[in-house]
Amino acid sequence: LAMTWGSLTTDTGKATAVPGGHSTAYGVPVTRSVANITAKIVPVKDGKVLAIKNAEANDGGQSSAAAGQAALKKAAGDFADELVSAAKKIAAQN
């Protein structure tokens, strides 16, 4: 896409996972996490935001780290494909 437009950046991309709760399942402690991924598509030439994509997911594990990783993986599922698809659609319009 950068070759199509000359210069393109995915600006302010962010992925976070925060604790979503603790419980016990079958005697095993379980931690829930909420993950959120956000990215903006911004051409360098004018800095105008052309698209914003978000994805959110919840998942669990036996530790905060495991739950966070699982939630981020779940949120990222088709996120990259959607972001590229949005960029290609914008490129086709220009």
Buried (B, 14 or more C-beta within 10 A) or exposed (E): BEEEBEEBEBBEEEBBBEEBEEEEEEEEEBBBBBBBBBBBBBBEEEEEEBBBBEBEBBBBBEEBEBBBBBBBEBBBEEBEEBBBEBBEEBBEEE
